[in-house]
Amino acid sequence: MNARAEPLEAACDLRFGQVGIACVRLRRVDAAALVEELERRVRSAPQMFARAAVVLDLSHLPKLPDDGMVDALLEAIRSAGMLPVGIAYGTPETEALAERMNLPLIAKFRAQYEPGQVATAPGAAAPARSEPVAAMAPMDQDHEPGSSTTAQHHTGSAVRSGQQVYARDRDLVVTAAVANGAEVIADGSIHIYGSLRGRAMAGAQGDESARIFCSDFRAELVAIAGHYRVFEDMPKEFEGQAVQCWLDNGKLMIARL
């Protein structure tokens, strides 16, 4: 009698979860300008944007570019040092375009995310910026913020490089350090009672009233409702200080506590 064959172990597990994908929202069709804009982002914060996974959003254009131009735009993203991984969901025409380009449609972000100019202290003027060919925005989740007011607490060991802590529908309280390359994300506000050397993103579902509080500020990036600022653009006077970050009329403000 033949022995019963043992079932083969599955070759992989497939799961869907939160991932750090950014969105390149095109404002005008100009591949050369897109390369220049994205290269500037990569130079300003290579640890954030070099080889970053991005989705191309064409929804703000008056009409959809033809396939050849979309190919040129995707190549522009690659030339700048980023990696296009999909096209933002929009119209049936966008869906057909994504199929022709052999790219997935990505729908997990909100159209109202629009990173704006930022200032560094109450009453300070935002640095002048020319109209970009593309705007970078973090990916969003496809659910509405809940009503829970109980904060999520991360205690004990530090948030290590490559680790991500996400507080869905609530505030996040971190009593340990956040290392370089680590991410703390909350749909509400973020309170960090250790050193922040990684990235903190509050208001992840678009809550512009969210804030970030930190007792030792050395962040790679801070963002509220998609408005962000990277370390290279932050005044050195805030390094190592206790600070808070908030939005004021679409400007990301930073001030000492």
C-alpha positions as CSV (number, residue, x, y, z in Angstrom):
1,M,0.0,0.0,0.0
2,N,1.3,3.4,-0.9
3,A,2.1,5.7,1.9
4,R,0.0,8.8,2.1
5,A,1.7,11.8,0.6
6,E,2.5,14.6,3.0
7,P,0.9,18.0,2.0
8,L,3.4,20.4,0.7
9,E,4.1,23.5,2.8
10,A,2.7,26.7,1.2
11,A,5.2,28.6,-0.9
12,C,4.3,31.9,0.7
13,D,1.8,33.9,2.7
14,L,0.0,36.8,1.1
15,R,-1.3,39.6,3.3
16,F,-2.5,43.1,2.9
17,G,-1.4,45.7,5.3
18,Q,-0.3,49.3,5.7
19,V,2.8,50.1,3.6
20,G,4.9,53.2,3.2
21,I,4.0,54.2,-0.4
22,A,4.1,57.8,-1.4
23,C,2.0,59.5,-4.1
24,V,3.3,61.7,-7.0
25,R,0.4,63.8,-7.9
26,L,1.1,65.4,-11.3
27,R,0.2,69.0,-11.8
28,R,1.3,69.3,-15.5
29,V,2.7,67.0,-18.1
30,D,6.4,67.7,-18.3
31,A,8.7,64.7,-17.9
32,A,11.9,66.9,-17.7
33,A,10.4,69.1,-15.0
34,L,9.2,66.0,-13.1
35,V,12.8,64.5,-13.1
36,E,14.1,67.9,-11.8
37,E,11.5,68.2,-9.1
38,L,11.9,64.6,-7.8
39,E,15.7,64.7,-8.0
40,R,15.5,67.8,-5.7
41,R,13.4,65.8,-3.3
42,V,15.9,62.9,-3.3
43,R,18.9,65.2,-2.9
44,S,17.2,67.0,0.1
45,A,16.4,63.8,1.9
46,P,18.0,60.7,0.3
47,Q,17.1,58.5,3.3
48,M,13.4,59.3,2.7
49,F,13.1,59.4,-1.1
50,A,15.9,57.4,-2.7
51,R,14.3,54.2,-4.1
52,A,11.0,55.2,-2.5
53,A,8.0,53.3,-3.8
54,V,5.6,55.8,-5.4
55,V,2.2,55.8,-7.1
56,L,1.6,58.1,-10.1
57,D,-1.6,60.2,-9.7
58,L,-2.9,61.8,-12.9
59,S,-6.3,62.9,-11.5
60,H,-5.3,66.6,-11.4
61,L,-4.6,66.9,-15.1
62,P,-7.2,68.3,-17.5
63,K,-7.0,65.2,-19.6
64,L,-5.2,61.8,-19.4
65,P,-1.8,61.7,-21.2
66,D,-1.3,59.2,-24.0
67,D,0.5,55.9,-23.3
68,G,3.8,57.2,-24.7
69,M,3.8,60.2,-22.4
70,V,2.8,58.0,-19.4
71,D,5.8,55.8,-20.2
72,A,8.0,58.9,-20.2
73,L,6.6,60.0,-16.9
74,L,7.2,56.6,-15.3
75,E,10.8,56.6,-16.7
76,A,11.2,60.1,-15.2
77,I,10.3,58.8,-11.8
78,R,12.9,56.0,-12.2
79,S,15.5,58.4,-13.4
80,A,15.1,60.5,-10.3
81,G,15.8,57.5,-8.1
82,M,12.3,56.5,-7.1
83,L,10.4,53.4,-8.0
84,P,6.9,53.6,-9.6
85,V,4.7,50.8,-8.3
86,G,1.3,51.7,-9.6
87,I,-1.2,54.3,-10.8
88,A,-3.7,56.0,-8.6
89,Y,-7.3,54.9,-9.1
90,G,-9.5,57.4,-10.9
91,T,-11.7,57.0,-13.9
92,P,-12.4,54.0,-16.1
93,E,-9.9,55.5,-18.6
94,T,-7.3,55.4,-15.8
95,E,-8.1,51.8,-15.1
96,A,-7.7,51.0,-18.8
97,L,-4.4,52.9,-18.8
98,A,-3.1,51.0,-15.8
99,E,-3.9,47.7,-17.5
100,R,-2.1,48.7,-20.7
101,M,0.9,49.8,-18.6
102,N,0.8,46.5,-16.7
103,L,0.6,48.4,-13.4
104,P,-1.8,47.9,-10.5
105,L,-4.4,50.5,-9.5
106,I,-3.8,51.9,-6.0
107,A,-6.8,53.5,-4.2
108,K,-5.7,53.7,-0.6
109,F,-5.2,57.5,-0.3
110,R,-7.4,60.5,-0.3
111,A,-7.5,63.3,-2.9
112,Q,-7.6,66.0,-0.3
113,Y,-4.0,65.3,0.7
114,E,-2.0,68.2,-0.6
115,P,1.4,68.9,1.0
116,G,1.7,72.6,1.3
117,Q,4.4,75.1,2.3
118,V,5.7,75.0,5.8
119,A,6.9,77.5,8.4
120,T,9.1,76.9,11.5
121,A,7.4,78.9,14.2
122,P,4.2,80.8,14.9
123,G,4.0,83.9,12.8
124,A,7.0,82.9,10.7
125,A,6.8,83.2,6.9
126,A,6.7,80.0,4.9
127,P,9.8,79.5,2.6
128,A,9.0,80.5,-1.0
129,R,8.6,77.6,-3.4
130,S,7.7,77.5,-7.1
131,E,4.7,75.6,-8.2
132,P,5.9,72.0,-8.4
133,V,5.2,69.7,-11.2
134,A,4.3,67.0,-8.7
135,A,3.3,66.9,-5.1
136,M,4.4,64.1,-2.7
137,A,1.8,62.7,-0.3
138,P,1.7,59.7,2.0
139,M,-0.6,56.8,1.3
140,D,-3.8,56.7,3.2
141,Q,-6.0,53.8,4.4
142,D,-9.5,53.2,2.9
143,H,-11.5,53.6,6.1
144,E,-13.0,56.5,8.0
145,P,-11.6,57.7,11.3
146,G,-13.4,56.2,14.2
147,S,-14.6,57.8,17.4
148,S,-12.3,56.1,19.9
149,T,-10.5,58.5,22.2
150,T,-8.3,55.9,24.0
151,A,-4.6,56.5,23.0
152,Q,-2.4,53.6,22.0
153,H,0.7,53.2,24.1
154,H,4.1,51.9,23.0
155,T,6.2,51.3,26.0
156,G,9.4,49.5,26.8
157,S,12.0,49.0,24.0
158,A,12.7,51.7,21.4
159,V,11.0,51.7,18.0
160,R,13.8,50.2,15.9
161,S,15.0,51.1,12.4
162,G,12.7,49.5,9.9
163,Q,9.9,49.1,12.5
164,Q,6.5,50.9,12.1
165,V,4.0,51.6,14.9
166,Y,0.5,52.7,13.7
167,A,-2.3,53.9,16.0
168,R,-5.5,53.5,13.9
169,D,-8.4,55.9,14.8
170,R,-6.6,57.3,17.9
171,D,-3.6,59.1,19.4
172,L,-0.2,57.4,19.8
173,V,1.9,57.7,23.0
174,V,5.5,56.5,22.7
175,T,7.5,56.4,25.9
176,A,10.7,55.1,24.2
177,A,13.0,56.4,21.6
178,V,12.2,56.3,17.8
179,A,15.3,55.3,16.0
180,N,16.5,56.5,12.6
181,G,14.6,54.6,9.9
182,A,11.6,53.9,12.2
183,E,8.1,55.2,11.7
184,V,5.4,56.2,14.2
185,I,2.0,56.9,12.6
186,A,-1.3,57.9,14.1
187,D,-4.7,58.9,12.8
188,G,-4.7,61.3,15.8
189,S,-1.9,63.1,17.6
190,I,1.5,61.7,18.5
191,H,3.2,62.1,21.9
192,I,6.9,61.0,22.1
193,Y,8.6,61.1,25.5
194,G,11.9,59.8,24.1
195,S,14.2,60.9,21.3
196,L,12.6,61.2,17.8
197,R,15.2,60.4,15.2
198,G,12.9,58.6,12.7
199,R,9.6,59.7,11.2
200,A,6.4,60.8,12.9
201,M,3.2,61.2,10.8
202,A,0.1,62.4,12.7
203,G,-3.4,62.9,11.3
204,A,-2.8,60.0,8.8
205,Q,-6.5,60.0,7.8
206,G,-6.5,63.7,7.1
207,D,-7.1,65.2,10.5
208,E,-5.6,68.6,10.3
209,S,-6.1,69.3,14.0
210,A,-3.7,66.5,15.0
211,R,-0.4,67.5,16.6
212,I,3.1,66.0,17.2
213,F,4.7,66.5,20.6
214,C,8.3,65.4,21.2
215,S,10.7,65.8,24.1
216,D,13.9,65.4,22.1
217,F,13.5,66.5,18.4
218,R,15.9,65.1,15.9
219,A,13.3,63.8,13.3
220,E,14.1,62.6,9.8
221,L,10.5,63.7,8.9
222,V,7.4,65.0,10.5
223,A,4.0,65.2,8.8
224,I,0.5,66.2,9.7
225,A,-2.4,65.3,7.4
226,G,0.1,64.9,4.5
227,H,1.9,68.2,5.0
228,Y,5.5,67.3,5.8
229,R,8.9,68.6,6.4
230,V,12.2,66.7,6.3
231,F,15.3,67.1,8.6
232,E,17.4,68.9,6.0
233,D,14.8,71.7,5.9
234,M,14.4,72.2,9.6
235,P,16.2,74.9,11.5
236,K,19.0,73.6,13.7
237,E,17.6,75.6,16.6
238,F,15.0,72.9,17.2
239,E,17.4,70.0,17.2
240,G,17.4,68.2,20.6
241,Q,14.7,70.5,21.9
242,A,11.2,69.7,23.2
243,V,8.9,70.8,20.4
244,Q,5.3,70.6,19.1
245,C,4.2,70.5,15.4
246,W,0.8,71.6,14.1
247,L,-0.9,72.9,11.0
248,D,-1.9,76.6,10.7
249,N,-3.8,77.3,7.4
250,G,-2.1,74.4,5.7
251,K,1.4,75.4,6.9
252,L,3.3,72.9,9.2
253,M,4.5,74.9,12.2
254,I,7.2,73.9,14.7
255,A,7.9,75.6,18.0
256,R,9.5,74.9,21.3
257,L,7.3,73.7,24.1
